[in-house]
Amino acid sequence: MNHWNLAGKCALITGGTKGIGWAAAEEMLALGAEVFIVARQEGEVVAQVSEWQARGLPAFGSAADVTSPADRERIAEALTRQWGRLDVLVNNVGMNIRKPFAEYAEAEIRSVFETNLFSAVALTQLLFPLLQKGRGASVINVSSVAASVDVRSGAPYGMTKAAELQLTRSLAVEWAPFGIRVNAVSPWYTRTPLAEPVLQQPERLEAILRRTPLGRIAEAEEPAAAIAFLAMDKASYITGQNIIVDGGMAACGL
Ligand SMILES: NC(=O)c1ccc[n+]([C@@H]2O[C@H](COP(=O)([O-])OP(=O)(O)OC[C@H]3O[C@@H](n4cnc5c(N)ncnc54)[C@H](OP(=O)(O)O)[C@@H]3O)[C@@H](O)[C@H]2O)c1
């Protein structure tokens, strides 16, 4: 309780090879946590974990697609072997298919839900026994400002992000008796491979910057810092909350 760090914490971060998940892993390793990452591209997982280990950091990982029930089982087995408990679960994986609502095929809507919402729901359920054994355990769901306002990212994406926030509130209450905190972090536009196609459109970029009091796009390290804070014992009385990392966007009416 005396230190602003994550010493002794064992953390799983989904989607830890790129963007916000990668930055969260860097931050948590720097703060003393042991970190296990998963992502689909095996070569990238192996390269990233090797790079961290070469720096003497306690990083582990495995290739897994969080939308696959078999892969989720393999993640739970790997964590059971590695630590036998879990202190921090960061549900970070997310994707988007951007198009006008009337043009979505049902399969496209389902795939956005499968990746952004159902995979996190199922993984969180599956890892509950390990979280119960965790020390000062917490779950952090990476949502988005698109949960609350339309940011032209498409209705399905916003719907999944809104559902993640309600999952956060409901589980915070239901799992409080088990000592498991559940919070969310909601980034605004952040420089990552996911946002790159939007940020490359000069008109969109200008509209985003005009709407952002701090006048710039977030770097992945900025939402990652909020994720790391929520994982700390220093945040021990914070549960059911959503930290919005948006450069002032939500506070800005005009
Ligand atoms: N960037 C933004 O502007 C922004 C704004 C608000 C909210 N967010 C949210 O922040 C989170 C992270 O976004 P990001 O921008 O960092 O994304 P990103 O740059 O696209 O990185 C996504 C990470 O997740 C992995 N991944 C994707 N699908 C996966 C799957 N099915 N199974 C396992 N791993 C998977 C990717 O690796 P592989 O491809 O190898 O699987 C990669 O490591 C998402 O939930 C996103 O919705 C982002």
The ligand as a Tripos MOL2 file, in Angstrom:
@<TRIPOS>MOLECULE
LIG
   48    52     1     0     0
SMALL
NO_CHARGES

@<TRIPOS>ATOM
      1 N1         -6.7570    3.4780  -30.7020 N.am      1 LIG1
      2 C1         -7.8010    4.2130  -30.3880 C.2       1 LIG1
      3 O1         -7.9700    5.3450  -30.8750 O.2       1 LIG1
      4 C2         -8.8190    3.6760  -29.4150 C.ar      1 LIG1
      5 C3         -9.8030    4.5690  -28.9420 C.ar      1 LIG1
      6 C4        -10.7380    4.0890  -28.0290 C.ar      1 LIG1
      7 C5        -10.7080    2.7740  -27.6150 C.ar      1 LIG1
      8 N2         -9.7530    1.9170  -28.1110 N.ar      1 LIG1
      9 C6         -9.7820    0.5390  -27.6290 C.3       1 LIG1
     10 O2         -8.5060    0.2140  -27.1010 O.3       1 LIG1
     11 C7         -8.2700   -1.1980  -27.2610 C.3       1 LIG1
     12 C8         -6.9120   -1.4010  -27.9220 C.3       1 LIG1
     13 O3         -6.9560   -0.7470  -29.1730 O.3       1 LIG1
     14 P1         -5.6460   -0.4430  -30.0320 P.3       1 LIG1
     15 O4         -5.9340    0.7990  -30.7750 O.co2     1 LIG1
     16 O5         -4.4410   -0.5550  -29.1990 O.co2     1 LIG1
     17 O6         -5.7270   -1.6900  -31.0610 O.3       1 LIG1
     18 P2         -4.6020   -2.2760  -32.0840 P.3       1 LIG1
     19 O7         -3.5640   -1.2450  -32.2910 O.co2     1 LIG1
     20 O8         -5.3550   -2.7720  -33.2620 O.co2     1 LIG1
     21 O9         -3.9810   -3.5260  -31.2920 O.3       1 LIG1
     22 C9         -4.8220   -4.6090  -31.0250 C.3       1 LIG1
     23 C10        -4.0670   -5.7040  -30.3210 C.3       1 LIG1
     24 O10        -4.9800   -6.7810  -30.0810 O.3       1 LIG1
     25 C11        -4.5430   -7.9670  -30.7480 C.3       1 LIG1
     26 N3         -5.7600   -8.6620  -31.1910 N.ar      1 LIG1
     27 C12        -6.7040   -8.2200  -32.0610 C.ar      1 LIG1
     28 N4         -7.6770   -9.1330  -32.2060 N.ar      1 LIG1
     29 C13        -7.3490  -10.1700  -31.3970 C.ar      1 LIG1
     30 C14        -7.9500  -11.4240  -31.0950 C.ar      1 LIG1
     31 N5         -9.1040  -11.7930  -31.6860 N.pl3     1 LIG1
     32 N6         -7.3490  -12.2470  -30.2200 N.ar      1 LIG1
     33 C15        -6.1730  -11.8840  -29.6140 C.ar      1 LIG1
     34 N7         -5.5590  -10.7210  -29.8520 N.ar      1 LIG1
     35 C16        -6.1320   -9.8770  -30.7400 C.ar      1 LIG1
     36 C17        -3.6200   -7.4660  -31.8610 C.3       1 LIG1
     37 O11        -2.6530   -8.4340  -32.2520 O.3       1 LIG1
     38 P3         -2.9610   -9.5290  -33.4200 P.3       1 LIG1
     39 O12        -3.4480   -8.7440  -34.5950 O.co2     1 LIG1
     40 O13        -1.6770  -10.2390  -33.6220 O.co2     1 LIG1
     41 O14        -4.0230  -10.4190  -32.8600 O.co2     1 LIG1
     42 C18        -2.9460   -6.3000  -31.1440 C.3       1 LIG1
     43 O15        -1.9430   -6.7720  -30.2650 O.3       1 LIG1
     44 C19        -9.4510   -1.7300  -28.0940 C.3       1 LIG1
     45 O16       -10.4030   -2.3040  -27.2360 O.3       1 LIG1
     46 C20       -10.0170   -0.4740  -28.7260 C.3       1 LIG1
     47 O17       -11.3770   -0.6020  -29.0470 O.3       1 LIG1
     48 C21        -8.8050    2.3510  -28.9850 C.ar      1 LIG1
@<TRIPOS>BOND
     1     1     2 1
     2     2     3 2
     3     2     4 1
     4     4     5 ar
     5     4    48 ar
     6     5     6 ar
     7     6     7 ar
     8     7     8 ar
     9     8     9 1
    10     8    48 ar
    11     9    10 1
    12     9    46 1
    13    10    11 1
    14    11    12 1
    15    11    44 1
    16    12    13 1
    17    13    14 1
    18    14    15 2
    19    14    16 1
    20    14    17 1
    21    17    18 1
    22    18    19 2
    23    18    20 1
    24    18    21 1
    25    21    22 1
    26    22    23 1
    27    23    24 1
    28    23    42 1
    29    24    25 1
    30    25    26 1
    31    25    36 1
    32    26    27 ar
    33    26    35 ar
    34    27    28 ar
    35    28    29 ar
    36    29    30 ar
    37    29    35 ar
    38    30    31 1
    39    30    32 ar
    40    32    33 ar
    41    33    34 ar
    42    34    35 ar
    43    36    37 1
    44    36    42 1
    45    37    38 1
    46    38    39 2
    47    38    40 1
    48    38    41 1
    49    42    43 1
    50    44    45 1
    51    44    46 1
    52    46    47 1
@<TRIPOS>SUBSTRUCTURE
     1 LIG1         1 GROUP 0 **** ****
